[in-house]
Amino acid sequence: MSDHDRLPPQNIEAEQSVLGAILLDNEAISPAIENLTPNDFYKEAHKQIFIAMLDLYGKSEPIDLITLTEQLSKKEKLEKVGGAS
């Protein structure tokens, strides 16, 4: 197997944990910003959710299910990440 045939390192559960922690406690975004970039997320939906969270944080808006759904919808990414449910 050549190097370009290998999957990059990934941990979907860790990605979900980071995003969930930010939703539960917006203060969790500070250490996430210090250690992660959107490209660190393997799953495209998780990358788009993290980008939306960064956008909300940059506008000093709360990060919750409602604001996150609205932000993803504004950027036409909501359906691409699996919808609002």
Phi, psi and omega in degrees: 000127180279165182301323183281354175270349183277148174284143176292160177303140182207151175209090185300321180296322178294319178299314179298321180296318179298311182295319178296320179298320179294320178295322181285326183214103183303337178295340181291347180288332181301307178293331178295316179297323181291334188245346186230154168237163177305326181289351175284345179273126181286314183282126184302321179299319179294322177299314182293323177295316179297319177300316179297321177297318178297319178299314179297316179300318180296335178263009181056034177262152177295151178251104177218179185301321182290308182293325179293317178298316179297318180296315179295322178295317178301322182272006181057040180244353187301311181293327181292336179263002176112005178086184186279341183270000000 
